[in-house]
Amino acid sequence: MTLVICAIAAIICIALRFAKPEWAKTYSIGLLALMFAGASLMWSMDMVFTLMEGEAFIDLADAESTMDDAFLGALVVVLGLAIWGVVNVIKGTRASKRAAA
């Protein structure tokens, strides 16, 4: 579930980056897309190694494990958005200081 949630977030950010190029430049949406694409790549490698060990990557039979994975995916998305927000605040602060000087 974590891979699915991160991949959906990455696809949404990549689509936004190309659909709204003015937003991409102003709000660093490319950075956000790279963060989620990197997280998706990391979870993909986890899936590959889990499958190589002979285990199932997504086990929907265990509801508690599925909810834990979904919570972890949501947490990754929220933390990615928080880091992106901090980067945008710092970027905006620097731009306003340059404009004032």
Biopython code that builds the backbone (N, CA, C, O; Angstrom):
import numpy as np
from Bio.PDB.StructureBuilder import StructureBuilder

atoms = [
    (1, "MET", "N", (0.817, -1.199, 0.000)),
    (1, "MET", "CA", (0.000, 0.000, 0.000)),
    (1, "MET", "C", (0.858, 1.259, 0.000)),
    (1, "MET", "O", (0.486, 2.265, -0.604)),
    (2, "THR", "N", (1.979, 1.210, 0.659)),
    (2, "THR", "CA", (2.845, 2.376, 0.706)),
    (2, "THR", "C", (3.333, 2.739, -0.687)),
    (2, "THR", "O", (3.362, 3.912, -1.060)),
    (3, "LEU", "N", (3.714, 1.728, -1.451)),
    (3, "LEU", "CA", (4.150, 1.965, -2.831)),
    (3, "LEU", "C", (3.031, 2.574, -3.651)),
    (3, "LEU", "O", (3.260, 3.512, -4.415)),
    (4, "VAL", "N", (1.844, 2.061, -3.505)),
    (4, "VAL", "CA", (0.701, 2.558, -4.280)),
    (4, "VAL", "C", (0.413, 4.012, -3.942)),
    (4, "VAL", "O", (0.199, 4.824, -4.842)),
    (5, "ILE", "N", (0.405, 4.349, -2.667)),
    (5, "ILE", "CA", (0.108, 5.714, -2.237)),
    (5, "ILE", "C", (1.189, 6.674, -2.712)),
    (5, "ILE", "O", (0.874, 7.758, -3.204)),
    (6, "CYS", "N", (2.455, 6.297, -2.573)),
    (6, "CYS", "CA", (3.551, 7.162, -3.032)),
    (6, "CYS", "C", (3.552, 7.309, -4.552)),
    (6, "CYS", "O", (3.837, 8.387, -5.074)),
    (7, "ALA", "N", (3.235, 6.232, -5.257)),
    (7, "ALA", "CA", (3.191, 6.304, -6.723)),
    (7, "ALA", "C", (2.053, 7.212, -7.191)),
    (7, "ALA", "O", (2.224, 7.971, -8.145)),
    (8, "ILE", "N", (0.912, 7.144, -6.540)),
    (8, "ILE", "CA", (-0.202, 8.028, -6.892)),
    (8, "ILE", "C", (0.170, 9.480, -6.634)),
    (8, "ILE", "O", (-0.125, 10.349, -7.455)),
    (9, "ALA", "N", (0.817, 9.756, -5.498)),
    (9, "ALA", "CA", (1.255, 11.122, -5.200)),
    (9, "ALA", "C", (2.270, 11.604, -6.237)),
    (9, "ALA", "O", (2.219, 12.759, -6.659)),
    (10, "ALA", "N", (3.187, 10.734, -6.650)),
    (10, "ALA", "CA", (4.178, 11.104, -7.656)),
    (10, "ALA", "C", (3.512, 11.395, -8.993)),
    (10, "ALA", "O", (3.869, 12.365, -9.662)),
    (11, "ILE", "N", (2.554, 10.574, -9.389)),
    (11, "ILE", "CA", (1.854, 10.784, -10.658)),
    (11, "ILE", "C", (1.083, 12.099, -10.643)),
    (11, "ILE", "O", (1.081, 12.827, -11.635)),
    (12, "ILE", "N", (0.437, 12.406, -9.537)),
    (12, "ILE", "CA", (-0.306, 13.663, -9.420)),
    (12, "ILE", "C", (0.648, 14.854, -9.529)),
    (12, "ILE", "O", (0.352, 15.820, -10.231)),
    (13, "CYS", "N", (1.784, 14.792, -8.843)),
    (13, "CYS", "CA", (2.742, 15.898, -8.880)),
    (13, "CYS", "C", (3.368, 16.063, -10.261)),
    (13, "CYS", "O", (3.570, 17.185, -10.725)),
    (14, "ILE", "N", (3.672, 14.957, -10.910)),
    (14, "ILE", "CA", (4.237, 15.035, -12.263)),
    (14, "ILE", "C", (3.207, 15.616, -13.223)),
    (14, "ILE", "O", (3.551, 16.433, -14.077)),
    (15, "ALA", "N", (1.951, 15.204, -13.094)),
    (15, "ALA", "CA", (0.899, 15.756, -13.949)),
    (15, "ALA", "C", (0.723, 17.251, -13.702)),
    (15, "ALA", "O", (0.555, 18.019, -14.649)),
    (16, "LEU", "N", (0.761, 17.669, -12.441)),
    (16, "LEU", "CA", (0.664, 19.099, -12.121)),
    (16, "LEU", "C", (1.838, 19.879, -12.690)),
    (16, "LEU", "O", (1.674, 20.998, -13.176)),
    (17, "ARG", "N", (3.011, 19.287, -12.628)),
    (17, "ARG", "CA", (4.202, 19.974, -13.130)),
    (17, "ARG", "C", (4.085, 20.276, -14.615)),
    (17, "ARG", "O", (4.484, 21.351, -15.063)),
    (18, "PHE", "N", (3.542, 19.342, -15.379)),
    (18, "PHE", "CA", (3.423, 19.556, -16.816)),
    (18, "PHE", "C", (2.137, 20.285, -17.198)),
    (18, "PHE", "O", (2.106, 20.969, -18.221)),
    (19, "ALA", "N", (1.074, 20.157, -16.397)),
    (19, "ALA", "CA", (-0.184, 20.829, -16.709)),
    (19, "ALA", "C", (-0.143, 22.312, -16.361)),
    (19, "ALA", "O", (-0.751, 23.130, -17.052)),
    (20, "LYS", "N", (0.557, 22.655, -15.311)),
    (20, "LYS", "CA", (0.641, 24.046, -14.850)),
    (20, "LYS", "C", (2.106, 24.473, -14.727)),
    (20, "LYS", "O", (2.637, 24.520, -13.617)),
    (21, "PRO", "N", (2.769, 24.786, -15.848)),
    (21, "PRO", "CA", (4.194, 25.130, -15.765)),
    (21, "PRO", "C", (4.471, 26.387, -14.948)),
    (21, "PRO", "O", (5.555, 26.524, -14.380)),
    (22, "GLU", "N", (3.506, 27.311, -14.879)),
    (22, "GLU", "CA", (3.723, 28.509, -14.071)),
    (22, "GLU", "C", (3.734, 28.172, -12.582)),
    (22, "GLU", "O", (4.478, 28.782, -11.814)),
    (23, "TRP", "N", (2.919, 27.208, -12.172)),
    (23, "TRP", "CA", (2.945, 26.749, -10.784)),
    (23, "TRP", "C", (4.244, 26.012, -10.491)),
    (23, "TRP", "O", (4.832, 26.153, -9.419)),
    (24, "ALA", "N", (4.680, 25.217, -11.477)),
    (24, "ALA", "CA", (5.893, 24.420, -11.286)),
    (24, "ALA", "C", (7.084, 25.318, -11.017)),
    (24, "ALA", "O", (7.940, 24.989, -10.196)),
    (25, "LYS", "N", (7.143, 26.448, -11.699)),
    (25, "LYS", "CA", (8.265, 27.364, -11.514)),
    (25, "LYS", "C", (8.148, 28.119, -10.185)),
    (25, "LYS", "O", (9.136, 28.291, -9.472)),
    (26, "THR", "N", (6.951, 28.559, -9.867)),
    (26, "THR", "CA", (6.744, 29.359, -8.663)),
    (26, "THR", "C", (6.846, 28.537, -7.390)),
    (26, "THR", "O", (7.452, 28.975, -6.412)),
    (27, "TYR", "N", (6.257, 27.346, -7.397)),
    (27, "TYR", "CA", (6.135, 26.567, -6.171)),
    (27, "TYR", "C", (7.023, 25.331, -6.106)),
    (27, "TYR", "O", (6.842, 24.506, -5.210)),
    (28, "SER", "N", (7.954, 25.174, -7.000)),
    (28, "SER", "CA", (8.892, 24.043, -6.994)),
    (28, "SER", "C", (8.170, 22.694, -6.966)),
    (28, "SER", "O", (8.509, 21.817, -6.171)),
    (29, "ILE", "N", (7.188, 22.540, -7.827)),
    (29, "ILE", "CA", (6.447, 21.284, -7.875)),
    (29, "ILE", "C", (7.341, 20.156, -8.379)),
    (29, "ILE", "O", (7.118, 18.992, -8.046)),
    (30, "GLY", "N", (8.343, 20.489, -9.173)),
    (30, "GLY", "CA", (9.289, 19.471, -9.631)),
    (30, "GLY", "C", (10.022, 18.822, -8.469)),
    (30, "GLY", "O", (10.274, 17.617, -8.488)),
    (31, "LEU", "N", (10.365, 19.610, -7.461)),
    (31, "LEU", "CA", (11.014, 19.068, -6.264)),
    (31, "LEU", "C", (10.094, 18.089, -5.546)),
    (31, "LEU", "O", (10.529, 17.024, -5.107)),
    (32, "LEU", "N", (8.831, 18.453, -5.431)),
    (32, "LEU", "CA", (7.854, 17.576, -4.785)),
    (32, "LEU", "C", (7.680, 16.283, -5.578)),
    (32, "LEU", "O", (7.591, 15.197, -5.004)),
    (33, "ALA", "N", (7.633, 16.414, -6.909)),
    (33, "ALA", "CA", (7.510, 15.228, -7.755)),
    (33, "ALA", "C", (8.730, 14.326, -7.604)),
    (33, "ALA", "O", (8.598, 13.103, -7.579)),
    (34, "LEU", "N", (9.906, 14.917, -7.503)),
    (34, "LEU", "CA", (11.125, 14.124, -7.313)),
    (34, "LEU", "C", (11.135, 13.411, -5.963)),
    (34, "LEU", "O", (11.594, 12.273, -5.865)),
    (35, "MET", "N", (10.638, 14.067, -4.934)),
    (35, "MET", "CA", (10.585, 13.428, -3.616)),
    (35, "MET", "C", (9.676, 12.205, -3.646)),
    (35, "MET", "O", (10.043, 11.145, -3.140)),
    (36, "PHE", "N", (8.491, 12.348, -4.238)),
    (36, "PHE", "CA", (7.559, 11.226, -4.277)),
    (36, "PHE", "C", (8.016, 10.145, -5.246)),
    (36, "PHE", "O", (7.803, 8.959, -4.994)),
    (37, "ALA", "N", (8.639, 10.539, -6.350)),
    (37, "ALA", "CA", (9.166, 9.536, -7.286)),
    (37, "ALA", "C", (10.309, 8.761, -6.633)),
    (37, "ALA", "O", (10.425, 7.552, -6.833)),
    (38, "GLY", "N", (11.144, 9.433, -5.863)),
    (38, "GLY", "CA", (12.221, 8.759, -5.145)),
    (38, "GLY", "C", (11.684, 7.805, -4.089)),
    (38, "GLY", "O", (12.208, 6.705, -3.916)),
    (39, "ALA", "N", (10.639, 8.225, -3.382)),
    (39, "ALA", "CA", (10.020, 7.340, -2.392)),
    (39, "ALA", "C", (9.398, 6.123, -3.084)),
    (39, "ALA", "O", (9.480, 5.006, -2.575)),
    (40, "SER", "N", (8.778, 6.346, -4.240)),
    (40, "SER", "CA", (8.200, 5.228, -4.995)),
    (40, "SER", "C", (9.280, 4.267, -5.459)),
    (40, "SER", "O", (9.090, 3.052, -5.427)),
    (41, "LEU", "N", (10.401, 4.803, -5.888)),
    (41, "LEU", "CA", (11.515, 3.955, -6.301)),
    (41, "LEU", "C", (12.049, 3.137, -5.121)),
    (41, "LEU", "O", (12.368, 1.957, -5.267)),
    (42, "MET", "N", (12.142, 3.769, -3.966)),
    (42, "MET", "CA", (12.613, 3.067, -2.774)),
    (42, "MET", "C", (11.666, 1.919, -2.410)),
    (42, "MET", "O", (12.121, 0.815, -2.113)),
    (43, "TRP", "N", (10.351, 2.173, -2.433)),
    (43, "TRP", "CA", (9.393, 1.128, -2.097)),
    (43, "TRP", "C", (9.366, 0.055, -3.176)),
    (43, "TRP", "O", (9.077, -1.106, -2.885)),
    (44, "SER", "N", (9.665, 0.428, -4.424)),
    (44, "SER", "CA", (9.743, -0.579, -5.497)),
    (44, "SER", "C", (10.895, -1.545, -5.247)),
    (44, "SER", "O", (10.751, -2.752, -5.438)),
    (45, "MET", "N", (12.031, -1.016, -4.822)),
    (45, "MET", "CA", (13.170, -1.885, -4.515)),
    (45, "MET", "C", (12.859, -2.775, -3.320)),
    (45, "MET", "O", (13.272, -3.933, -3.281)),
    (46, "ASP", "N", (12.134, -2.239, -2.349)),
    (46, "ASP", "CA", (11.695, -3.054, -1.222)),
    (46, "ASP", "C", (10.800, -4.186, -1.708)),
    (46, "ASP", "O", (10.898, -5.314, -1.224)),
    (47, "MET", "N", (9.929, -3.884, -2.666)),
    (47, "MET", "CA", (9.057, -4.908, -3.229)),
    (47, "MET", "C", (9.875, -5.984, -3.942)),
    (47, "MET", "O", (9.595, -7.173, -3.794)),
    (48, "VAL", "N", (10.872, -5.578, -4.706)),
    (48, "VAL", "CA", (11.698, -6.540, -5.439)),
    (48, "VAL", "C", (12.396, -7.490, -4.471)),
    (48, "VAL", "O", (12.376, -8.704, -4.677)),
    (49, "PHE", "N", (13.009, -6.959, -3.428)),
    (49, "PHE", "CA", (13.722, -7.808, -2.478)),
    (49, "PHE", "C", (12.768, -8.680, -1.667)),
    (49, "PHE", "O", (13.112, -9.809, -1.317)),
    (50, "THR", "N", (11.581, -8.175, -1.365)),
    (50, "THR", "CA", (10.589, -8.990, -0.665)),
    (50, "THR", "C", (10.136, -10.149, -1.543)),
    (50, "THR", "O", (9.999, -11.275, -1.065)),
    (51, "LEU", "N", (9.904, -9.878, -2.812)),
    (51, "LEU", "CA", (9.492, -10.939, -3.728)),
    (51, "LEU", "C", (10.616, -11.945, -3.960)),
    (51, "LEU", "O", (10.347, -13.133, -4.140)),
    (52, "MET", "N", (11.872, -11.491, -3.957)),
    (52, "MET", "CA", (13.009, -12.400, -4.118)),
    (52, "MET", "C", (13.127, -13.358, -2.945)),
    (52, "MET", "O", (13.605, -14.482, -3.102)),
    (53, "GLU", "N", (12.692, -12.916, -1.764)),
    (53, "GLU", "CA", (12.722, -13.774, -0.584)),
    (53, "GLU", "C", (11.543, -14.746, -0.563)),
    (53, "GLU", "O", (11.474, -15.608, 0.312)),
    (54, "GLY", "N", (10.619, -14.620, -1.509)),
    (54, "GLY", "CA", (9.494, -15.535, -1.590)),
    (54, "GLY", "C", (8.273, -15.112, -0.810)),
    (54, "GLY", "O", (7.338, -15.898, -0.659)),
    (55, "GLU", "N", (8.258, -13.902, -0.316)),
    (55, "GLU", "CA", (7.113, -13.408, 0.437)),
    (55, "GLU", "C", (6.219, -12.569, -0.471)),
    (55, "GLU", "O", (6.651, -12.114, -1.530)),
    (56, "ALA", "N", (4.995, -12.371, -0.057)),
    (56, "ALA", "CA", (4.079, -11.499, -0.787)),
    (56, "ALA", "C", (4.321, -10.065, -0.364)),
    (56, "ALA", "O", (4.450, -9.774, 0.825)),
    (57, "PHE", "N", (4.384, -9.168, -1.340)),
    (57, "PHE", "CA", (4.637, -7.765, -1.006)),
    (57, "PHE", "C", (3.396, -7.120, -0.404)),
    (57, "PHE", "O", (3.476, -6.445, 0.622)),
    (58, "ILE", "N", (2.268, -7.325, -1.034)),
    (58, "ILE", "CA", (1.011, -6.778, -0.520)),
    (58, "ILE", "C", (0.158, -7.955, -0.068)),
    (58, "ILE", "O", (-0.265, -8.782, -0.876)),
    (59, "ASP", "N", (-0.085, -8.016, 1.234)),
    (59, "ASP", "CA", (-0.899, -9.084, 1.808)),
    (59, "ASP", "C", (-2.199, -8.455, 2.299)),
    (59, "ASP", "O", (-2.247, -7.886, 3.389)),
    (60, "LEU", "N", (-3.230, -8.560, 1.506)),
    (60, "LEU", "CA", (-4.506, -7.949, 1.857)),
    (60, "LEU", "C", (-5.314, -8.782, 2.839)),
    (60, "LEU", "O", (-6.352, -8.332, 3.324)),
    (61, "ALA", "N", (-4.848, -9.994, 3.138)),
    (61, "ALA", "CA", (-5.568, -10.854, 4.061)),
    (61, "ALA", "C", (-5.467, -10.337, 5.496)),
    (61, "ALA", "O", (-6.401, -10.505, 6.280)),
    (62, "ASP", "N", (-4.359, -9.719, 5.840)),
    (62, "ASP", "CA", (-4.151, -9.192, 7.187)),
    (62, "ASP", "C", (-4.534, -7.711, 7.196)),
    (62, "ASP", "O", (-3.796, -6.868, 6.687)),
    (63, "ALA", "N", (-5.693, -7.403, 7.779)),
    (63, "ALA", "CA", (-6.211, -6.032, 7.768)),
    (63, "ALA", "C", (-5.322, -5.083, 8.564)),
    (63, "ALA", "O", (-5.149, -3.928, 8.176)),
    (64, "GLU", "N", (-4.763, -5.555, 9.663)),
    (64, "GLU", "CA", (-3.923, -4.687, 10.490)),
    (64, "GLU", "C", (-2.655, -4.283, 9.753)),
    (64, "GLU", "O", (-2.246, -3.124, 9.813)),
    (65, "SER", "N", (-2.036, -5.216, 9.065)),
    (65, "SER", "CA", (-0.832, -4.926, 8.294)),
    (65, "SER", "C", (-1.133, -3.979, 7.133)),
    (65, "SER", "O", (-0.346, -3.083, 6.831)),
    (66, "THR", "N", (-2.271, -4.187, 6.494)),
    (66, "THR", "CA", (-2.672, -3.318, 5.390)),
    (66, "THR", "C", (-2.900, -1.896, 5.885)),
    (66, "THR", "O", (-2.499, -0.938, 5.223)),
    (67, "MET", "N", (-3.536, -1.750, 7.033)),
    (67, "MET", "CA", (-3.766, -0.412, 7.596)),
    (67, "MET", "C", (-2.454, 0.240, 8.009)),
    (67, "MET", "O", (-2.288, 1.449, 7.848)),
    (68, "ASP", "N", (-1.519, -0.545, 8.541)),
    (68, "ASP", "CA", (-0.211, -0.002, 8.899)),
    (68, "ASP", "C", (0.528, 0.506, 7.658)),
    (68, "ASP", "O", (1.144, 1.572, 7.689)),
    (69, "ASP", "N", (0.463, -0.258, 6.576)),
    (69, "ASP", "CA", (1.104, 0.166, 5.330)),
    (69, "ASP", "C", (0.442, 1.422, 4.769)),
    (69, "ASP", "O", (1.127, 2.320, 4.279)),
    (70, "ALA", "N", (-0.881, 1.486, 4.840)),
    (70, "ALA", "CA", (-1.593, 2.665, 4.347)),
    (70, "ALA", "C", (-1.245, 3.883, 5.199)),
    (70, "ALA", "O", (-1.065, 4.981, 4.672)),
    (71, "PHE", "N", (-1.150, 3.689, 6.512)),
    (71, "PHE", "CA", (-0.775, 4.792, 7.397)),
    (71, "PHE", "C", (0.642, 5.269, 7.094)),
    (71, "PHE", "O", (0.900, 6.472, 7.076)),
    (72, "LEU", "N", (1.563, 4.330, 6.856)),
    (72, "LEU", "CA", (2.933, 4.702, 6.518)),
    (72, "LEU", "C", (2.975, 5.477, 5.203)),
    (72, "LEU", "O", (3.709, 6.459, 5.092)),
    (73, "GLY", "N", (2.202, 5.053, 4.209)),
    (73, "GLY", "CA", (2.141, 5.771, 2.941)),
    (73, "GLY", "C", (1.603, 7.181, 3.118)),
    (73, "GLY", "O", (2.138, 8.130, 2.545)),
    (74, "ALA", "N", (0.551, 7.322, 3.905)),
    (74, "ALA", "CA", (-0.014, 8.646, 4.174)),
    (74, "ALA", "C", (0.982, 9.517, 4.924)),
    (74, "ALA", "O", (1.086, 10.715, 4.661)),
    (75, "LEU", "N", (1.709, 8.923, 5.850)),
    (75, "LEU", "CA", (2.717, 9.666, 6.601)),
    (75, "LEU", "C", (3.844, 10.148, 5.692)),
    (75, "LEU", "O", (4.323, 11.272, 5.842)),
    (76, "VAL", "N", (4.266, 9.313, 4.759)),
    (76, "VAL", "CA", (5.304, 9.709, 3.809)),
    (76, "VAL", "C", (4.826, 10.888, 2.962)),
    (76, "VAL", "O", (5.587, 11.823, 2.712)),
    (77, "VAL", "N", (3.576, 10.846, 2.526)),
    (77, "VAL", "CA", (3.028, 11.941, 1.725)),
    (77, "VAL", "C", (2.940, 13.222, 2.554)),
    (77, "VAL", "O", (3.295, 14.296, 2.069)),
    (78, "VAL", "N", (2.476, 13.119, 3.780)),
    (78, "VAL", "CA", (2.364, 14.304, 4.639)),
    (78, "VAL", "C", (3.742, 14.889, 4.939)),
    (78, "VAL", "O", (3.916, 16.106, 4.891)),
    (79, "LEU", "N", (4.722, 14.043, 5.246)),
    (79, "LEU", "CA", (6.066, 14.546, 5.521)),
    (79, "LEU", "C", (6.700, 15.167, 4.270)),
    (79, "LEU", "O", (7.404, 16.172, 4.366)),
    (80, "GLY", "N", (6.453, 14.574, 3.106)),
    (80, "GLY", "CA", (6.938, 15.159, 1.859)),
    (80, "GLY", "C", (6.334, 16.525, 1.615)),
    (80, "GLY", "O", (7.033, 17.452, 1.206)),
    (81, "LEU", "N", (5.041, 16.657, 1.862)),
    (81, "LEU", "CA", (4.384, 17.952, 1.711)),
    (81, "LEU", "C", (4.901, 18.973, 2.721)),
    (81, "LEU", "O", (5.036, 20.153, 2.398)),
    (82, "ALA", "N", (5.191, 18.522, 3.942)),
    (82, "ALA", "CA", (5.723, 19.428, 4.962)),
    (82, "ALA", "C", (7.110, 19.934, 4.579)),
    (82, "ALA", "O", (7.394, 21.124, 4.715)),
    (83, "ILE", "N", (7.971, 19.045, 4.104)),
    (83, "ILE", "CA", (9.311, 19.457, 3.685)),
    (83, "ILE", "C", (9.214, 20.407, 2.500)),
    (83, "ILE", "O", (9.930, 21.407, 2.444)),
    (84, "TRP", "N", (8.336, 20.102, 1.554)),
    (84, "TRP", "CA", (8.128, 20.962, 0.398)),
    (84, "TRP", "C", (7.624, 22.342, 0.839)),
    (84, "TRP", "O", (8.036, 23.359, 0.281)),
    (85, "GLY", "N", (6.740, 22.378, 1.834)),
    (85, "GLY", "CA", (6.241, 23.653, 2.356)),
    (85, "GLY", "C", (7.341, 24.478, 2.994)),
    (85, "GLY", "O", (7.405, 25.691, 2.797)),
    (86, "VAL", "N", (8.206, 23.828, 3.756)),
    (86, "VAL", "CA", (9.321, 24.544, 4.383)),
    (86, "VAL", "C", (10.256, 25.095, 3.314)),
    (86, "VAL", "O", (10.718, 26.231, 3.422)),
    (87, "VAL", "N", (10.541, 24.302, 2.281)),
    (87, "VAL", "CA", (11.400, 24.766, 1.191)),
    (87, "VAL", "C", (10.782, 25.981, 0.513)),
    (87, "VAL", "O", (11.490, 26.936, 0.196)),
    (88, "ASN", "N", (9.474, 25.959, 0.286)),
    (88, "ASN", "CA", (8.807, 27.086, -0.360)),
    (88, "ASN", "C", (8.798, 28.324, 0.526)),
    (88, "ASN", "O", (8.924, 29.440, 0.023)),
    (89, "VAL", "N", (8.653, 28.147, 1.832)),
    (89, "VAL", "CA", (8.695, 29.292, 2.745)),
    (89, "VAL", "C", (10.089, 29.913, 2.739)),
    (89, "VAL", "O", (10.224, 31.136, 2.683)),
    (90, "ILE", "N", (11.118, 29.084, 2.796)),
    (90, "ILE", "CA", (12.488, 29.600, 2.767)),
    (90, "ILE", "C", (12.767, 30.277, 1.429)),
    (90, "ILE", "O", (13.381, 31.343, 1.387)),
    (91, "LYS", "N", (12.318, 29.664, 0.342)),
    (91, "LYS", "CA", (12.508, 30.235, -0.970)),
    (91, "LYS", "C", (11.777, 31.582, -1.095)),
    (91, "LYS", "O", (12.313, 32.530, -1.668)),
    (92, "GLY", "N", (10.580, 31.659, -0.568)),
    (92, "GLY", "CA", (9.808, 32.905, -0.593)),
    (92, "GLY", "C", (10.434, 33.980, 0.272)),
    (92, "GLY", "O", (10.411, 35.155, -0.091)),
    (93, "THR", "N", (10.992, 33.600, 1.407)),
    (93, "THR", "CA", (11.658, 34.555, 2.283)),
    (93, "THR", "C", (12.896, 35.130, 1.618)),
    (93, "THR", "O", (13.146, 36.333, 1.700)),
    (94, "ARG", "N", (13.667, 34.282, 0.965)),
    (94, "ARG", "CA", (14.855, 34.768, 0.266)),
    (94, "ARG", "C", (14.484, 35.698, -0.887)),
    (94, "ARG", "O", (15.148, 36.710, -1.111)),
    (95, "ALA", "N", (13.428, 35.354, -1.612)),
    (95, "ALA", "CA", (13.009, 36.182, -2.749)),
    (95, "ALA", "C", (12.518, 37.538, -2.267)),
    (95, "ALA", "O", (12.790, 38.554, -2.907)),
    (96, "SER", "N", (11.795, 37.572, -1.145)),
    (96, "SER", "CA", (11.301, 38.840, -0.638)),
    (96, "SER", "C", (12.432, 39.706, -0.095)),
    (96, "SER", "O", (12.369, 40.932, -0.189)),
    (97, "LYS", "N", (13.475, 39.081, 0.477)),
    (97, "LYS", "CA", (14.615, 39.847, 0.958)),
    (97, "LYS", "C", (15.386, 40.448, -0.214)),
    (97, "LYS", "O", (15.862, 41.581, -0.132)),
    (98, "ARG", "N", (15.511, 39.692, -1.302)),
    (98, "ARG", "CA", (16.199, 40.210, -2.488)),
    (98, "ARG", "C", (15.409, 41.357, -3.110)),
    (98, "ARG", "O", (15.997, 42.330, -3.582)),
    (99, "ALA", "N", (14.094, 41.251, -3.113)),
    (99, "ALA", "CA", (13.268, 42.303, -3.707)),
    (99, "ALA", "C", (13.317, 43.578, -2.856)),
    (99, "ALA", "O", (13.233, 44.685, -3.389)),
    (100, "ALA", "N", (13.452, 43.421, -1.544)),
    (100, "ALA", "CA", (13.508, 44.581, -0.658)),
    (100, "ALA", "C", (14.858, 45.289, -0.732)),
    (100, "ALA", "O", (14.947, 46.491, -0.484)),
    (101, "ALA", "N", (15.885, 44.558, -1.068)),
    (101, "ALA", "CA", (17.230, 45.158, -1.073)),
    (101, "ALA", "C", (17.532, 45.921, -2.314)),
    (101, "ALA", "O", (18.624, 46.473, -2.449)),
]
sb = StructureBuilder()
sb.init_structure("model")
sb.init_model(0)
sb.init_chain("A")
sb.init_seg("    ")
for serial, (resi, resn, name, xyz) in enumerate(atoms, 1):
    if name == "N":
        sb.init_residue(resn, " ", resi, " ")
    sb.init_atom(name, np.array(xyz, "f"), 0.0, 1.0, " ", f" {name:<3s}", serial, name[0])
structure = sb.get_structure()
